[in-house]
Amino acid sequence: MSIFYPLKLIGVGTRHIECCASYYIRLAEAHGLTGTELHRAMLFHDHNSSLPLRKPPLNSSLSDMSFINRVSYGSSKIHKLIQNLVGESNIHRSYLYMPIRELSRFGRDIAAHDLRWCPLCLKEDVDSQAPPYFRLIWQLRDITACEKHWVKLESRCPSCGRYQNQASIPWRDLSKCRHCNNRLTESWSHYSESDIGSFFWGYSDIVETISKGMHYDILKIKDNIRKAAIAKYKNSANHSKITHPYFKKAIHGGIHLSNTHDIFLACHSCDISIWEALNGKSDFAQLPLNFPTGQPYLAQHGFATKRGRPISPNKHKRAQLLEKHRLRISDLINNSEPPLTLRQLAEDSNLSIRLIKHNWPNLVEKAKSRYQNHSQRLKIQSHIEAERMCHQLISTLINDGITTSPTYIARSLSRSTSIPFNTLFVSAKNILLDTAPFPQNKGDR
């Protein structure tokens, strides 16, 4: 029998399983507490449930929610509290670890330092009236995009620019910011398949393995890599991988797997996926674990990227404002007909010319090029129209037996059209030179 409300973990057995931090936040909300208060209550009941309530509560060291998704000494205590006091037996499937017993401690290296989410997935949860929750796959450090919508995973509120890790602040709705209460689903940016990173599909297989509660040992992984590499080599027409030294080691079972870096390197060298390495089968439907082209990522830095230096909320707001202005200017340049000059562009966007030139020189060059091309087209069209009108008028006058001159033709036509006088004069002069001689007066030169 559980002491706390027996909240169920979402998505058990699938790669869309809920992360432990998200489950803990929903559990705290179900009891009307913050994350820190829930931790204190759990510590109180775990130590001695018969202690009088008038005694001061135990101190809670929980301040950062994202660390619950990692493997550490402190997070393991919280996982045990949830399992013993809430009765959730699948809680070990909601945090990141390597599903290989000998390498399980390296799970902390693949976890992100901040809670992250896909805005469109949370929006779908809200629209379907399902409880919004954070997926475990979003908390992987090298996963940068949602595999369903191909949008960038966010870690800051689009309105206030703050992280969502604080455990001491109540969070009533996971689709809204815990600081400003604005929705986290209002803005997103799309990614292409080449932007998602080299380990996207491999990490997806790891999350699905964790969600199913499966475990492997290092000797079994070595044997599975050897079986999958041999099977893929026999079934593939491209035998170029046989020259790779790591491939030869994998074939003969001589690879050394001491950390996650070695496993990823072995999978890449043998052109197999993590799924194939875990199951020992060759499946061409599984995407191999490829490196980025021209970037020796693993060899130089290991498989986990370092956390970027955080920026202040003010700088974040300024960056968002500049991005909004950039999209507005780009839209004006691409969709305005006729193309705008730089001065007109500044007036329509309510920005100064100096600011536009300083921040977006490439857009300025694009606007100038588009306006110059448009001016050139107009010039050519006006020449064609001038030749047509002059030819028509000259033919009429010659048929009537009237002697004419370029000046007369240009003056006659300039009263009824917007084409410049000089353009009409040059066109009429060229036509008269091709048809018949005309008097060379002083005004016609």
N, C-alpha and C positions, 0 to 999 in steps of 0.2 A: 504494500500500500504506500503510495507516494504522499509526502507531506505537502508538497506544492502542487499547483494545478498541472495535471499530466498533459501538457501541450505536445502535439505530435510534430515530428520533423517532416518537412515537405520534400518530396522527390527522392525518397530512398530507393536505391537500386538503379538510378538513372544518372546521366552526366549533368542533369539539371538539379542536383540535390542542393538543399539549402546549406549555407555555411553556418558554422557554429555561432559566430557573432550575431548573425541575423536571427537565429533561433533564440539566443540569449536576450536580445532586444525585445522580441515578441513575448518572451516569457516574462520579462520585467513589466511590460505594458499590461499583460494579463493580470498581474497583481497590483497594478497602479503604482509601481516603484520605478526608480531609476536603476541603471545597471549597477551602480555602487551600492545602493540600498539593498538590492536583491542579493548581492554578494555578502553583505553583512548579515542578512537574514539567514542565508544558507550556512554561513560560518557559525552563527548562533545555534541553529538546530543541529549542526554536525558535532559541535563540542559537547553540549549538554542541553537537551530540550527542557530539562526541569529547572534551569536557572531562572530566577525571578526577572521579570521584564524591567524592573526599576533599575537594574544594574546597567551601566553604560554599554552600548553595543561594541562588539569587536571591531577593530580597525580593518578597513578594506584597502588593499593595495591595488584594486582594479581601477585604472584611469584610462587605459587605451583599449578600446574594444577589439581592434584588429589583431592584437596579439593572441586572442583566443583561437584564431584560425591557424596558428602555428604550433609546432611541437616545442615545448619548453617545460621547465620544472613548474613554473607558476600556472601555465595553462592546463597542464595535466591535472592539477588539483581542482580546477574549476570543472573540468570534464568529469572527474569522479563525483564531485558534488551534484552535478546535473543527473548523472546516472543513478546515484543512490537516493537523492531526495525528490527528484521529479519522476524517475522511473523510465527515462528514455534510454532504452538499451542500444539504440543505433547512433548515439552521440559520437562514437569513435569514427563514424563514417562522414562526419561533417567538418573535419579539420584536415589540413594538408600534411601528408607524410608520404614517404616513399613506400609503396606496397611490397617492399623487399625487406625482410626482417633485419638483415645485417646493415641496411642503409636507412632505416627508418628515422634516425636522428637528423639526416640531411633534409628532411622535409621543411625545416625552417628556412632553408636557402631558396626555396621555390615560392615562398609566400610573399605577398605584397605587404608594405608597411602601412597602407591606408585602405579603408573600406572603399570598394569600387562597385560600380553598377552600370547597367545598360539602360539608358533612358527609355528606349522603345519597349524593352521587356517589362519594365515597371509600369509603363503606360498600358500595355496589354493586360497586366494583372489588374490594374484599376478598372479598365473598361469591362473586363469580364467579371467584375465584382469578386475577384479572388484576393486573398490577403497578399499584398506585395511582399516579396522577400528577396534577399541577395543570394545569388547562386555561388556555389563554392568555386566554380571554374573562373569566375570574375576575380577571385582573390589571388590567382597565380601571377607572379611578378612579371613573367614574360608574355602573358596573354594581354594584348592591348586592345582587342576588338571583340565584339559579340559575334559568335559564329552563326547566329540566326539572322541578324539584321545588318552585319558588316558596318557597325558604327563604333566609334571610339568609346572605350570604357571611361567613365568620369569618376573622379575622386573628390571634386569640389562642387559646392553649390553654384549653379550658374548665376544666382542673384547676389549672394554675399561673398562668394569665393572661399568659404571655409570648409575644412575637412569635417567628417562626420564621425570621428573616432571617440569623442569624449563620452565617458560612461556616466558622468555625474549630471548630465542634462537629460531630462525625459524626452523620449522619442515616441510620439503617439502614432505616427504614420510613416512607414519606411519610404513612401513615395514623396515625402515632403522634407525640407531641410529642418533639422532639429534646432537651428539657431534663428532663422528668419521665417520659418513655416511656409516658404514658397516652394512650389513643386520642383522636383528634381528632373522632371520629364519634359521640360519646355524647350530645351536646345540640345542638339547633337550634331556630330560631324561624321560623315561617311568615310569609310576606309576602302581601299582596294585590296585584292588578295595579296598583292606584293608588299603591303604595309603592315601585315598582322604579325610578322615575326616568323622565324624559322621553326619554332617549336610548338606551333599552334595545335596541330593535329596530334602530336606526341603527348602534349599535356592533357588534351581532351581524353585520350585513352587512359592516362593515369587517373584522372578524376573519376572516370567511369569504373575503373578497377577499385578505387577507394570506396565509391558509393555502394558497390556490391559486396564490400567486406572481404575481398580476396587478398591473399598473401602468398608471397613466393620467397624462396631462398636463393642465395647467390649462385649456387651450383646449378639449380634448375634454370635460372636465367641464362647462364653460360651455355647450357645444353640447348635451350630454346633458340638462342641467337644462332648457334651453329646449324640447327635444323632449318631455321627460316632462311638463312643465308644460302645453304646448299640447295634448298627447294627453289628459291628465287633464281639462283644461278642456272639451274637446269631448265627452268621454264622460260627464261628470258633469252631473247636473241642477242642482246647486248652483253658481251662478256668482258667489257673493259674493266670491271671492278676486280677481276681476278688479280690484276697487277698491284692493287693496293695492299701494303703490308699488313694492315689491320684486318683486311678480309682474309688473308692467308692464315693469320692467327686465329680468327674466328672459325675457319674451316677445321683447323686442327685442335681447337679447344684450348688455345694458349693465351687467350685474352685475360687481362687482369682488371677486375671490376672492384674498385675500392671506394668509389663515390658515384654520384649521379652524372658527373662530367664524363666518366669512363663509359657509362651505359649509353649516353647520348652520342658519344663519339663512335662507339661500336655500331650503333644503329645507323649512323650516317655513313660510315665506311662500308657497311654491307648493303646499303640502300634498302633498308627495311624500316618499318614503323615500330613504334613502341608496342602496338597491339600484337604484331608478329613476334616481337622479342619476348613478350609475356606468354604467348600461346604456342610458340614453336611451329607455326604454320605460315605458308606463303600465300598471301591474298593480295592480288593486284588492285583490289578495290580500296585497300588501305593506303593512304598517302604516306610516302616515305618521309623520313626526318631529314630534310635538306637544309643546308646552310645557306645564308644569304650570298648571292654572287659577289665575288671580289671582296668579301669581308671575312677574314679568319676569326670569327666571333668567339668560338669556343677555345681555340688554341691560345688566344691572347688574354681573355678576360674570364674564362670559365663560363658556365651556362647561365648564371644569374647576373643581371645587370644591377648596378648600384642605384640607390635611390637618388633622384635629382634634388638639387638644392631647392627648398621651398621658397616661394615668393610671397610677399605680403599681400593682404586682401586689396589694398589700394592699387598696387601694381597689377593685380589680377583684374580688377575692374577696368583699369585703363586699357589693358590688353584686349579685354572683351569689347570695350567701346571702339577701339581702333579697328578691330575686326568687323564690327558692325558698320562702321563708316567705309571700310574697304569694300565690303559686299555691296553697299549702296552705290559707291562710285563705279564699281565694276558693272553693276546692273545698268547705270546710266550710260556708260560707254558702249555696252553691247546692244542695248535696246532702243536708244534714242535715234530717231530719224527726223531730220537729217542729223548727222553727227555733231556733237557739241564742241565748241572751242574750250580751251582750258578755263577761260574766264566764265563762260556759261556753266561749265561743270562745277566750278567753285560756288557759283550763285545757287544752283539747284541743290547742291549738297550742304549748303550753309557752312562751308569750310573755307579757309583761306588758301590761296594758291600756294603760299609758302609751305603750309602744312601738308598739302597734297604732294608737292614736289619732294619734300623731305622724307615722307613715310612710304610713298608708293611711286618711285621713279619709273618702274616698269609699266604701271597703269598710265602714267603721263605719256610715255613713248607710244603706248598703244592708242591713246586718244589722238595724239598728233598724227600718227600714221593713218588712222581711220579717217580723220578730217581731211588730210592731204589727198588720200585716194578718192574721197567723195568730191573734192574740189576738181580733181583731174577729170573725173567722169562727167561732171557738169560742164566743164570746159569743152570736152569732146562733143558732148550732146549739143551744146550751143553752136559749135562750128558746123555740125551736120545740119541742124535746123536752119542756120543762116544760109548755107549753100542751097538748101531746098527752096527757101523763100526767094532768094536772089535769082535762082535759075528760073523759077516760075514767072517772076515779074519781068525779067529780061526777055524771056520767050514771048510774052504778051506784047511788049513794046516793039520787038523786032518784027513780029507779025503785023503790027499796025504801021510799020514804017517810021517809027519815031526814033531819032537818034538820042542816045542816052549816055550817061557817064556813071562811074562808081559812086561819085558824091551824090548824085541825084537818087540813085537806087538806095544808098544807105540812109539818106534823109527821109525818103518816102517810107521805108520799112521801120525805121526807128520810132516813128510816131505810134505804131500799132503793136509793138513787141518790146519785151524787156531785154532783148539781146543788145549788147553794147554797139555803138556806132562803128568803132574800129573793126570789130569782127565782121560786121555787115559790109564795110568798105573793102576789106581784104578779100572776102568771098566774092563780091561783085566784080572786083578788079581781075581776079583769076578767071572767072567765067567769061568776062568780056575779052580777055586776052586769048582764050581758047576758041571763041566763036568768030569775032570780027574785030578789026581795028577801031579804036575810038579816039576822039581828039584828046591830046595830052595838054589839058589846061593847067594853069599854075595851081589851081585848087585841088587837082586830082593827083598830084605828085606826092 
